[in-house]
């Protein structure tokens, strides 16, 4: 009987050990999922200020155990950090699965599912890798000083986001968890871009985590009668976190409260046509007929309302530039004499571009902007020589798609504009560069028809951030929603319905102001790296010198 009971207790003990071993992984995954709930469709933006805390505590706990003498054998931090990244990016970007099924592109159902799961899984794993790198650096360089960990953790996170956003695949910055609900804090983007908001989120999470960790250590030390810092000293991290959060919101509120000049001479009445043409029809004659009909009638409606210009979505007319002049829409432009920005396809040798064309009052093309940031797999195949035979290009045209130049300018009859086509809304540097080059207002042209409603709402949130960072009015035209007008404070003046045909006109204002971010770019991230790196080197030198002195005391 005793032997059976002992065996049962041993089995329960092993199960308890396995559960204990799994606990860090479950905590990391759950907190990453919480961060993913900050954006549409849930929009629980406030969770961003605490959702990184559990992962931070896990990393700090591992770091302290590693530096014990002798070192304790803790579980490695990278797998939990990896799961946090998968949880966040996997939930935030779940809308990627909306591209399935792609039968309208000629992709069979099963390969479509495989491509969809690969895309979603790849971006989630990539996010996990970046967070794992952050955790590894924290353990290696964080040391035992909480303030240094906070400084290094903030710098490294911002640096990794900058590195990721410099590539072709980027969307889910921590900063966009606050848009469109917390516009006050998003205004910090005017100082040094979205990394200012990211740094604020990471720093506040770090302070809360350090406060919790130090309080736990102090209580443990009290139970074992080991001298430790008093609890009032431990709580200073929580007090600092609260003070920092309040201070940052006060700074944001000051920026948010500044009046917006609206001189009559800078006014520009822009009309938007949301054609509502399902993507599955784009390749058919019926789809093109409906596109011509919807966009032409919408243009005429707006022209009769006295607008100065009309904006259409990405690929509003899915034809090449050479065929545009014979369309009913361009004929209407010639008849009414109202400027139009028309989304279609440009040509470059044997290749094509996704472009936005400016038609003047005579129906002539006077400028063109080519989409510079293409969607991997969706619009081009990375490493095409290797993957080209395995992955079919997801494009409505048979030609080869190429990206536009990175340094384009977009001049219009009303002055220079900041142009963006669809996916480019996630890349703040695209907007900053054009604003610095004299762009006076934003024209955003998109087609999110193949996704669920959460994706275009996230897309709208990205455009809000770009309007705030550059201090510009924005007109956003989409195929099926959400089209919108946004002012420089990120307030949505009008937003369309979803999967609806709509026209709307609003007055925006041309501006030539330059925020600190537009003038200097992201200066905060280098500053964080310099300060944290310098502090780490100084402390390392002091510790090294102190240890050498302790081993070799000077003679009396």
Residue, then its C-alpha position, 0 to 999 in steps of 0.5 A: x500500500x505504501x509502495x503504491x501511494x509513493x508511486x502515485x505521489x511520484x507521478x503527481x510530482x513529475x506532473x507538477x514539475x512538467x506543469x511548472x516547466x511549461x508555465x513560463x511558456x504559457x505565461x509568455x504566449x498568453x501575454x503576447x495574445x493580450x498585446x495582440x488584442x490591442x488592435x482591431x477587431x478588439x481594440x483593447x489599446x490599454x492592454x499594451x501598457x501591461x502586456x509586456x510585463x510578464x515577459x519582462x519578469x521572465x527575462x529578468x528572473x532568468x538573468x538573475x538566476x544565471x548570475x547566481x553563484x553557482x548559476x541555477x539551471x533555469x529554462x532558457x528565455x528565448x522560447x518563452x520570448x519566441x512564443x510571446x512574439x508569435x502570440x502578438x503578431x499571430x493575433x494582430x495579423x490574423x486578418x492575413x488569413x482573409x486572402x483565402x480562398x484565392x480561386x479568383x486569382x486562379x489558385x486552387x482551394x488547397x494551394x490557396x490554403x497552404x499559401x495563406x497559412x504559410x504567409x500567416x505563419x511566416x510573419x508570426x514566426x518572424x515576430x517571434x524571432x525578433x522578440x527572442x533576439x530582444x530577450x537574448x540581448x536583455x539577458x546578455x547586457x542587462x546586468x543587475x541594475x533595473x534602470x539599465x535593463x529598462x534603458x537597454x530593453x527600450x533601445x533594443x526593442x526600438x532598434x529591432x522595430x527599425x530594422x524590421x521596418x527597413x525591410x519589405x515586410x512590416x506592419x505591427x509596431x507596438x506604436x500602432x496598438x494606440x491608434x486610433x483610440x489613444x490619439x494623445x499618446x500617438x502625438x508623441x510620433x511628431x517628436x521622433x516617429x512611431x518609435x517614440x510611442x514604442x519606447x514609451x510603451x516598452x519603458x512603462x512596461x519595464x518599470x512595472x515589471x522591475x517594480x513587481x520583480x523587486x517587490x517579490x525579491x524584497x518580500x522573499x528576502x524578508x521571509x528568509x531574514x536577508x537584508x534587502x531594500x525597503x519596500x518604499x524603495x522597491x515601489x519607486x519603480x511603480x511610482x516612476x511608471x505612473x509618473x512617466x505614463x502621466x507625463x507622456x500623456x501630458x506632452x501628447x495632450x499639449x501637441x494634440x491641443x495645438x490649433x490647426x490653421x485653416x487659411x482659405x487660400x490653402x483649402x482644397x475640396x477633395x472627393x472620394x469614390x469608393x467603388x465597391x468592386x469585389x476583387x473576384x470580378x477584377x479580371x472579368x469584363x463584368x468587373x471592368x464594366x462595373x468599375x468604369x460605371x461606378x467610378x465615372x458616375x461617382x466622379x460626375x456626382x462629385x464634380x457637380x458638387x463643386x470639388x477641386x479634385x477626385x481621388x480613386x482607390x488603388x487599381x480602380x481601373x485595372x488596366x494599363x496606362x496606355x488604355x486609360x485615355x480611352x475610358x469613360x472616366x477620363x472622358x468625364x474628366x475632359x468634360x468636367x475639367x475637375x482634376x482626378x487621381x486615378x489608380x491603374x497600372x503603369x508600364x516599365x518595359x516588360x513590367x508593370x507598376x501599381x500606380x496613381x495618376x494625376x489627370x489635369x483639367x484637360x484629361x492629361x496625365x501630369x504626374x504618376x506615383x508608383x507603389x514602392x513597397x510591394x507585398x511579398x508573395x502578394x505582389x512579388x516573389x522573394x528569391x524568385x529564382x528559387x521560389x518562382x516555380x513553387x509559388x504562383x504570383x498572386x497578381x491579376x495581371x500576367x506581367x511582372x510587377x516591379x516597385x517604384x523608386x524610393x525617392x519619388x515626388x508627386x506634384x499635382x496642380x494643387x502643389x506637391x502631395x504625399x502619395x501612398x498606395x495601400x501597404x505603404x501606410x505601414x512605413x512612416x519613412x515613406x511619408x516623412x521623406x515626402x513631407x520633408x520634400x515639400x508634400x503638403x497633404x496626403x493621398x492614400x489609395x488602397x484596395x483591401x477588398x479581399x480581407x475581413x473588416x479588421x484589416x482595413x480598420x487597422x489600415x485606417x489606424x496606420x494612416x492616422x499615425x502618418x497624418x499625425x507624424x507629418x502634421x498633414x491632412x489626409x484623404x484615403x480612398x479604398x475600394x470597399x472600405x474604409x475610406x476616410x478623411x483625417x485631420x493633422x490631429x488624427x481625428x477622423x472627419x468622415x469614414x465610409x461604411x464597409x462593402x458599400x458604394x459611396x462618394x463623399x467630399x471634404x475640405x482639407x488644407x495644404x500645410x507646409x509645417x515640419x514636425x521634429x520627426x519630419x526634420x530630423x527623422x528617428x533621432x530617439x533610437x540612436x540616442x537610446x543606443x548611445x546612452x544605454x551602450x555608454x552606461x553599460x560600458x561605464x558600469x562594466x568598467x567600474x565592476x571590472x576595476x572594482x573586482x580587480x582592486x578587491x583581489x589586489x588590495x594596495x599595501x598599507 
